[in-house]
C-alpha cells in the first residue's frame, strides 16, 4: 500500500492577487522538487500543471493539494527536509490560519490515485472523529496494519 495525503489552505486573496504572487511563482519549483523526491508517486494536477485551479470546495479561496507517496517517512522527508520547508515557513504570508483540521493521510492500494471527493470525505472524517487509521496526520502515523485492522466508525 501507499500513503495518500490531502491538505487544504485558505488563501488571503485571489490566486492572481499580488499578495499570492510569490507563492504562485514557487509552485512549479516545489512541485518539480516533489516529483523528483524519493518516494513520490503521484500528485493532483489541473490544466496549469498544479492543483491551484482545481475547484473542490464551494468557497473559491480554498485550494487543495493531494499526492501519493510510498510511505509516511518519504512524505515527511519531502515536507520538512527539503526546500519545501522554506515555503512552509512563509505560509502566514499567503494563507489564513485554519481552525479545523486541514490535512489528512490515509492508505491506498498501489497504483490508485484518490480523487478530491475522497479527500474531502477523509477531511470530514478526521474533523468529526479525530485521528484514526482511516484518516490521520504526522502526529499519529498509523501503520498499514493499523489501517487494515480498523473498523470505520
KEDREN-360900 format. One record per residue (C-alpha): residue in three letters; residue number from 1; z, x, y. Coordinates in Angstrom, 2 decimals. Layout:
N
+------+------+---------+---------+---------+
! resn ! resi !      c3 !      c1 !      c2 !
+------+------+---------+---------+---------+
!  Ala !  NUM !       Z !       X !       Y !
...
+------+------+---------+---------+---------+
//
This chain:
153
+------+------+---------+---------+---------+
! resn ! resi !      c3 !      c1 !      c2 !
+------+------+---------+---------+---------+
!  Unk !    1 !    0.00 !    0.00 !    0.00 !
!  Unk !    2 !   -0.41 !    0.95 !    3.64 !
!  Unk !    3 !    1.55 !    0.15 !    6.81 !
!  Unk !    4 !    0.17 !   -2.28 !    9.40 !
!  Unk !    5 !    1.57 !   -2.37 !   12.91 !
!  Unk !    6 !    1.23 !   -4.57 !   15.94 !
!  Unk !    7 !    2.63 !   -4.06 !   19.39 !
!  Unk !    8 !    2.06 !   -6.11 !   22.47 !
!  Unk !    9 !    2.64 !   -5.40 !   26.12 !
!  Unk !   10 !    2.69 !   -7.46 !   29.28 !
!  Unk !   11 !    0.61 !   -5.83 !   31.99 !
!  Unk !   12 !    1.91 !   -5.71 !   35.55 !
!  Unk !   13 !   -1.58 !   -6.50 !   36.84 !
!  Unk !   14 !   -5.04 !   -7.44 !   35.52 !
!  Unk !   15 !   -6.63 !   -4.70 !   33.42 !
!  Unk !   16 !   -9.15 !   -3.91 !   36.20 !
!  Unk !   17 !   -6.47 !   -3.62 !   38.92 !
!  Unk !   18 !   -5.81 !   -0.15 !   40.41 !
!  Unk !   19 !   -2.24 !   -0.30 !   39.00 !
!  Unk !   20 !   -3.72 !   -0.20 !   35.48 !
!  Unk !   21 !   -6.37 !    2.43 !   36.21 !
!  Unk !   22 !   -4.61 !    5.45 !   34.74 !
!  Unk !   23 !   -3.66 !    3.51 !   31.62 !
!  Unk !   24 !   -7.28 !    2.42 !   31.13 !
!  Unk !   25 !   -8.54 !    5.94 !   31.83 !
!  Unk !   26 !   -6.39 !    7.25 !   28.95 !
!  Unk !   27 !   -7.34 !    4.62 !   26.37 !
!  Unk !   28 !  -10.31 !    6.44 !   24.88 !
!  Unk !   29 !   -8.44 !    9.75 !   24.67 !
!  Unk !   30 !   -5.39 !    8.25 !   22.96 !
!  Unk !   31 !   -7.45 !    6.05 !   20.64 !
!  Unk !   32 !   -9.51 !    9.09 !   19.60 !
!  Unk !   33 !   -6.29 !   11.02 !   19.03 !
!  Unk !   34 !   -5.01 !    8.20 !   16.80 !
!  Unk !   35 !   -8.22 !    8.10 !   14.79 !
!  Unk !   36 !   -8.04 !   11.85 !   14.19 !
!  Unk !   37 !   -4.33 !   11.82 !   13.33 !
!  Unk !   38 !   -3.18 !   12.37 !    9.76 !
!  Unk !   39 !   -2.58 !    9.06 !    8.04 !
!  Unk !   40 !   -4.69 !    6.90 !   10.36 !
!  Unk !   41 !   -6.71 !    4.22 !    8.54 !
!  Unk !   42 !   -7.91 !    1.51 !   10.98 !
!  Unk !   43 !   -7.36 !    0.02 !   14.44 !
!  Unk !   44 !   -8.30 !   -3.25 !   16.11 !
!  Unk !   45 !  -11.28 !   -2.85 !   18.42 !
!  Unk !   46 !  -13.10 !   -5.14 !   20.80 !
!  Unk !   47 !  -16.56 !   -4.77 !   22.31 !
!  Unk !   48 !  -15.36 !   -1.93 !   24.53 !
!  Unk !   49 !  -14.07 !    0.14 !   21.53 !
!  Unk !   50 !  -10.43 !   -0.69 !   22.31 !
!  Unk !   51 !   -8.34 !   -3.83 !   21.98 !
!  Unk !   52 !   -7.53 !   -4.37 !   25.67 !
!  Unk !   53 !  -10.13 !   -7.13 !   25.99 !
!  Unk !   54 !   -9.21 !   -8.85 !   22.72 !
!  Unk !   55 !   -7.57 !  -12.14 !   23.72 !
!  Unk !   56 !   -4.97 !  -13.22 !   21.19 !
!  Unk !   57 !   -2.49 !  -14.94 !   23.45 !
!  Unk !   58 !   -2.97 !  -17.74 !   25.95 !
!  Unk !   59 !   -1.39 !  -15.53 !   28.60 !
!  Unk !   60 !   -4.05 !  -13.09 !   29.88 !
!  Unk !   61 !   -1.53 !  -10.41 !   30.84 !
!  Unk !   62 !   -0.52 !   -9.79 !   27.20 !
!  Unk !   63 !   -2.51 !   -7.11 !   25.42 !
!  Unk !   64 !   -2.37 !   -6.23 !   21.76 !
!  Unk !   65 !   -2.61 !   -3.04 !   19.75 !
!  Unk !   66 !   -2.96 !   -3.15 !   15.98 !
!  Unk !   67 !   -3.52 !   -0.42 !   13.44 !
!  Unk !   68 !   -3.05 !    0.54 !    9.80 !
!  Unk !   69 !   -1.54 !    3.83 !    8.66 !
!  Unk !   70 !   -0.89 !    5.50 !    5.32 !
!  Unk !   71 !    2.86 !    5.19 !    5.86 !
!  Unk !   72 !    5.59 !    4.83 !    8.46 !
!  Unk !   73 !    6.10 !    8.60 !    8.74 !
!  Unk !   74 !    2.47 !    9.17 !    9.77 !
!  Unk !   75 !    2.71 !    6.39 !   12.36 !
!  Unk !   76 !    5.97 !    7.85 !   13.67 !
!  Unk !   77 !    4.42 !   11.32 !   13.97 !
!  Unk !   78 !    1.49 !    9.96 !   15.98 !
!  Unk !   79 !    3.72 !    7.80 !   18.18 !
!  Unk !   80 !    6.35 !   10.39 !   19.07 !
!  Unk !   81 !    4.93 !   13.85 !   18.25 !
!  Unk !   82 !    1.51 !   13.82 !   19.92 !
!  Unk !   83 !    0.08 !   13.33 !   23.41 !
!  Unk !   84 !    0.62 !    9.60 !   22.82 !
!  Unk !   85 !    4.23 !   10.24 !   23.83 !
!  Unk !   86 !    3.23 !   11.26 !   27.37 !
!  Unk !   87 !    1.60 !    7.85 !   27.80 !
!  Unk !   88 !    4.54 !    6.07 !   26.18 !
!  Unk !   89 !    6.89 !    7.69 !   28.69 !
!  Unk !   90 !    4.85 !    6.15 !   31.51 !
!  Unk !   91 !    4.77 !    2.56 !   30.18 !
!  Unk !   92 !    7.01 !    1.28 !   33.00 !
!  Unk !   93 !    4.20 !    2.09 !   35.46 !
!  Unk !   94 !    1.86 !   -0.39 !   33.80 !
!  Unk !   95 !    3.90 !   -2.85 !   31.75 !
!  Unk !   96 !    6.74 !   -5.31 !   32.23 !
!  Unk !   97 !    9.94 !   -4.95 !   30.24 !
!  Unk !   98 !    9.72 !   -7.35 !   27.33 !
!  Unk !   99 !   12.96 !   -9.01 !   26.30 !
!  Unk !  100 !   11.61 !  -10.31 !   23.00 !
!  Unk !  101 !   10.65 !   -8.04 !   20.12 !
!  Unk !  102 !    7.18 !   -6.73 !   20.91 !
!  Unk !  103 !    6.35 !   -4.81 !   17.74 !
!  Unk !  104 !    6.29 !   -5.40 !   14.03 !
!  Unk !  105 !    5.37 !   -3.37 !   10.95 !
!  Unk !  106 !    4.51 !   -4.74 !    7.52 !
!  Unk !  107 !    2.88 !   -3.55 !    4.33 !
!  Unk !  108 !   -0.70 !   -4.43 !    3.42 !
!  Unk !  109 !   -2.85 !   -3.69 !    0.41 !
!  Unk !  110 !   -5.02 !   -0.59 !    0.66 !
!  Unk !  111 !   -8.37 !   -1.48 !    2.19 !
!  Unk !  112 !   -7.03 !   -4.54 !    4.03 !
!  Unk !  113 !   -7.29 !   -4.89 !    7.82 !
!  Unk !  114 !   -4.97 !   -7.58 !    9.20 !
!  Unk !  115 !   -6.18 !   -9.97 !   11.86 !
!  Unk !  116 !   -4.47 !  -10.81 !   15.17 !
!  Unk !  117 !   -3.27 !  -14.19 !   13.90 !
!  Unk !  118 !   -1.39 !  -12.47 !   11.08 !
!  Unk !  119 !    0.09 !  -10.07 !   13.62 !
!  Unk !  120 !    1.27 !  -12.96 !   15.78 !
!  Unk !  121 !    2.91 !  -14.52 !   12.74 !
!  Unk !  122 !    4.76 !  -11.25 !   11.97 !
!  Unk !  123 !    5.97 !  -11.02 !   15.57 !
!  Unk !  124 !    7.19 !  -14.61 !   15.46 !
!  Unk !  125 !    8.93 !  -13.90 !   12.16 !
!  Unk !  126 !   10.80 !  -10.81 !   13.38 !
!  Unk !  127 !   11.82 !  -12.68 !   16.53 !
!  Unk !  128 !   13.24 !  -15.58 !   14.51 !
!  Unk !  129 !   14.78 !  -13.72 !   11.55 !
!  Unk !  130 !   15.34 !  -10.17 !   12.74 !
!  Unk !  131 !   14.09 !   -7.15 !   10.86 !
!  Unk !  132 !   13.38 !   -7.72 !    7.19 !
!  Unk !  133 !   10.95 !   -6.10 !    4.75 !
!  Unk !  134 !    8.46 !   -8.80 !    5.84 !
!  Unk !  135 !    8.44 !   -7.60 !    9.49 !
!  Unk !  136 !   10.33 !   -4.56 !   10.76 !
!  Unk !  137 !   10.26 !   -1.57 !   13.12 !
!  Unk !  138 !   11.09 !    2.12 !   13.06 !
!  Unk !  139 !   14.79 !    1.18 !   13.18 !
!  Unk !  140 !   14.78 !   -0.40 !    9.73 !
!  Unk !  141 !   11.99 !    1.43 !    7.94 !
!  Unk !  142 !   11.94 !   -0.75 !    4.83 !
!  Unk !  143 !   10.21 !    0.69 !    1.78 !
!  Unk !  144 !    7.27 !   -0.73 !   -0.14 !
!  Unk !  145 !    9.73 !   -1.59 !   -2.93 !
!  Unk !  146 !   11.90 !   -3.49 !   -0.43 !
!  Unk !  147 !    8.80 !   -5.44 !    0.60 !
!  Unk !  148 !    7.73 !   -6.19 !   -2.97 !
!  Unk !  149 !   11.21 !   -7.50 !   -3.81 !
!  Unk !  150 !   11.65 !   -9.53 !   -0.62 !
!  Unk !  151 !   11.54 !  -13.29 !   -0.69 !
!  Unk !  152 !   10.33 !  -14.59 !    2.68 !
!  Unk !  153 !   12.74 !  -16.92 !    4.45 !
+------+------+---------+---------+---------+
//
